[in-house]
């Protein structure tokens, strides 16, 4: 395994000092090391990271470094082909991609196809790539080859990273955040306990959907009222909007996360513009990318309540305790939508948190039958 600190020093020794990206579970140890270095910007989404890195190159002439999970690779196809490609602006950039769903490696359903087509997709984009070795000497040779290629061709280069390539690393410089009363799972339980049998839930990807699933199972209830979004981070709110517009007799609750909300924040404007009276947007803000290692978001630096109001939500609320949540709940659900609610929580999840035991396709079928 590669020591994250040693590998980071290796990259810097090649003149690569600027880094940005979106945290990934396979890269979480390396991402934690980058955060500790103090030279990193966690981007809103992967495409934005590529554009940010391109700006750094334009200003300095240096090769920047970008990291991401392959589930977010689709967000960079446009800037890869229309911004940094040699046939456009010809911008060199070292891009590290965590290879979820690698063929032959057990993974979750949402990663299987992306993992299977990963190399073919990179090749179709005509981007030079290599699979990063877990041996430091070979990895050094690979990085040197990549830098030489980028300098000679003024083009991007991708390093695919397999599971367990990096050795464990514990983040040292943890950001100081408020110790709120609830964690995300507490908030999920409080919300689900208050909903009726006719209410519809769309939960964002990651641990939020896992906690919704486990709460329903613990209550010996089915999952037909919940669309458990297992992939496409940042898009749960638009899925919920599509449902709310088509099923105006049902209240639709989107359980979102701060990282997901920030990733495609423009969606809030579309929701407000459509004015769905039955739409209830709940962002559980723990200031972290909790499902992929706990790296910080800018969630606690934003006034999400004001952002929602500014976008045009009919009402918006922000709470940080169970008592505050209980105190505004009746007003929240009585308000004409779209309505926005931020629940501030601490980060962290149970180590024994399970995963949905039903297939996504079965969840879809049950959910659609319930909507009928």
N, C-alpha and C positions, 0 to 999 in steps of 0.2 A: 504493500500500500504506500501511496505517496503521503509524505508529511505535508499538510496544507501550508505551513509556514515556509518550509523549504521550497515548495513549488512556487509560492507567491514571490519569494526572493529571486527565484530563477527567472520568472517573468519580468520582474523589475530590472534584473541585470541585463535584459535585452532592450532596455529603454522604454518599456511599457509601464507607465505609472498611473494612467487614468483608467478607472474601471466603473462600470455601471451595468445594471441588469435587473432581473426579477429572480428572487430566490427560488431554489429548486431542492426537493428532498434528497436527490442523489448527490447534489453539490453542497448540502447544508453545512458540512464541516469546513469546506473551502470558503463558502459564503460567510460563515462566522468569522473566519480568519481575515477575510477582506474587510468586514465591518470593523474588526478590531484595529486594522491598519489605519483607519481614519481617512482613507483616500477614496472612498467608494460613495456612489450615489445610487440608492435603490430607486429604480425608475417606476413610473406608474404602470407601464406595460412594455413588452419586449420591443415593439416597433419604435416607441419613444426612446428606448435605450440606444438603439442603433442610430437614431437621428441625433441624440445627445452626443454620442461618441463621434459621429461625423463632424459635428460642430467643433469638438475639441481638436480633431485633426486639422480642420480648416484654419483654426486659430494658432496651432502650434507646430504642425507638420509631423507630430508624433503619431505612433500607432496606438490606438486605444484598445481596451479589452472589454468585451461584453459577455455576460453569462445569462443562461436561461435554462428552463426545462423544455424538452422537445414538444410538450403539450402547448407551449406558447410560440412554437416556431412559426406557425401560420401568421402571427402578428408581424413577422419581419420579412415576409415574402415581398411585400410591396417596396419597403425601403431597400431591400437587397437588390431588387431588379431595377428600380427606378431612381435610386439615389447613389448607392455606393458601388454599383456595378462598373467594371472597366469601360463599358460602352456609354456610360453616362458621366459621373463625376470621378470615377476611378479612385476610390478611397480605401486604403488598407485598414483592416480591422481584424483582430483576433477574437473569434467568437467561440465560446465554450458552451456546449449543449449537453445537458444531462439526458442520457438515453433510457428513458422509461419505456417499458414494453419491448426491450430487446428480444428478438426471437430466441426461444429456448430458455428465457428467464421468466419465472412466474410473476405476474403483475395484475393490476386491476383492469376491468374491461375497457375503460376509457383510454387506456394506454396501448392496447394490443395493436390496433391498426397503425397508429402513429409510429410505434416502435418498428413494426414490420416494414413500413415504407420509408423509414427515415433516410437511409443511405441513398435509396433511389431518388428521393425528393431532392436531396442535396446535389446529386449528380445531374438531375434535370435542370437545376438552377445554375449549373456549370460553375459551382464553387468548389475549390480544392479543399479536401478534408483528410483527416487522419483520425484513428481511434487512439486516444491517449493511453499510453502504457502506465501500469502501476509501478514500474521500475524507474527510479529517479534518473539513472544514466540514460536509459532509452528515452524517457520523457524529455530530458534536456536536449537530446539530439532532435527530437520531434519539434520542440519549440524553436530551436535554432533553424531548422529547415523551414518552418512556417514563417519566421521573421525574414529569412533570406528571400523566400518567395514573395511575401508581401512587399518588401522593399523593391524588388526587381520588377514586379508586375503591377504595383499599386492597386492591389486587389484584396478582398477579404479571404480569410482562411478559417475553417471550422475544425475544432477539436471535439469529437464525440467522446463522452465520458460514460463508461459502464458503471454499474452498481459496484460498490465497495472498492472503487479506485482510490479514494482518499481515506486516510486513517482518521479516527475520531479526533475532534477538536472542540473544546468547550469555549464559547464566547466569554471573553474576560471583561470587556468594556460594555456591560449591560446598560442600556439607557435607563435613566431614572424616570419611572412612571408612577402615577398614583396607584395606591393599593385599594382598588375599588372593592366593594362588598361582594359582588358576584363575579364568577367567571362565565365564559360563554355558555357552558352547559346549564348553569343555573338559570341564565336568561332564557334559554330555549325551553326549559321546563316550565318556567313562569308563563311564558307566552302560550305554549300548547295547552296548559291547564285552563287558560281563559277562553279558548276557542270553542265554537259550537261544532256539531257534527256536520253542518252544512258549509263550514268555512274551508277554503282551499289554501294549501301551503305550497310555496315553491321555495326550496332551500338551496343556498349556494353550495358550490363544490367544496370538498375538503371535510373537515371535522364537523362543520355545522350539520351537513346532511347525515353524517354518521350519528350525531347526537339526537337528531330528530328521529331517526330509525330506532335507536335504542330506547328512547322515551316511549314511543308507541308500543314497542315490544314489551317493555316493563309494565305498561298499562293493559297488556293483553288486547291491544287494538290492532286492526289491520293498517296497511300503509296506503290505502286507496285514496286518501285525501291529500297525500303529499307527493309532489314531484321532486324526487331526490336528485338534484343536478350533480352528476358525478364528474363532469368535465367542464369545458368552456368557461373558465373563470371570468367573471365580470359580466356574464350575460344572463344570469338568473332574473334580473329585474325586467329584461325585455321579454323573456319567456312568460313571466307573470303578467306583463302588460298585454301580450297577445291573448292570454286566457281571459283576463279581466274584460277586455273589449268584446270578446265573443260570448261571455257568460256573465252578463250584467246583473243577473239575479243572485249571483254568488259573491260573497266577500273573498277577495284574493289577498293573501298575506305573503309578501316576499321577505324571506329571512336572509339578509345579505350580510357581508362582512366588510370591514373598512378597506382592506386591500382590494377586494373585488369591486366595491363601489368606486374607489379611486381609479382603478384600472380603466374603466370606461365611463367616466363621470358624465360625459355628454348624454348618456342614456336618461339621466334624471330630467334633462330639459325636454326630451321627447315624451316621457311619461307625463310631465306637467302639461305639455301642449295638448295632449290627447284628452286630458281631463276625465279619466275614468273614475266615476263616483264610488266604485267598489274596490279601489286599490289602496292597500296599506303596506307601505314600504318601511321595513324595520332593519336598521343597520346596527349590528352588534359590533361595537368598536372597542377592540382590545389593543389597538396600536401596534399590531404585529401580524406578520405572515405566519400565523401559528401552525398551520398544517405542514409547513416545509422547513421548520427549524426555529421559528420565533424571531426572525430578523425584524427590525422595526419598520413600520410604515409611518407616514406623516399624519396618520389618523388623529392623534391627539393635538396636532398643530393646526387642525382645521376646525372651523365652526360649521359642522355639518348641518345643523339646524338652520343657519342663515343661508347656506348654499341651497338647501331644499326650498326655502322661502324665495330666494332670489331666482330659482328656476321656475317658480310658479306653482308649487304645491299649495293646496288650499289651506292646510294647517301643518305645523311642524312642532315637534316636541323633542326634548332631550332629558334623560334621566340617568341616575347612577346608583340607585338603591332599589330594593324590592318595594319599599314603602312608596317611593316616588312613582314607580311603575304602576302600583296599585292605585295611587292617587289620581293619575291622569288617564287610566285605561278606559273608563266609560266615556270620557270626552273624546279620546282618540278614536274609538270604534263608532261613536255617534257622528263624528265629523264627516262631511262630504268629501270624498276623495278627489284627487290623490292626497293621501296623508302620509307624513314622514315622521318616523320615530327613531332617534338614536339612543341606544342603551350602552353606556360606558361600562366596560368590565376590565378585569385583569386578565392576563393571558394565561395559557396553560390548559392541559386536558388530562384526563385519567390515562394512566399508562395501559390500562386494560380496555380502553375504548375499542369496541369492535367495529366491523364494517357491515354494510347491508348484506344480508344473506339471500336476498332475492336479486335476480338478474335485472339490469336496466330495462330490457324489453318487457319483462313481466310487470315491473313498476309502471311502465307506460300504459300497458293494456288495462291494468286495474284502475289507474288514474283516469283514463279516458272513459272507462265504463262508469266510474263514479260521477264524472261530469255530465253524463247523459241523464 
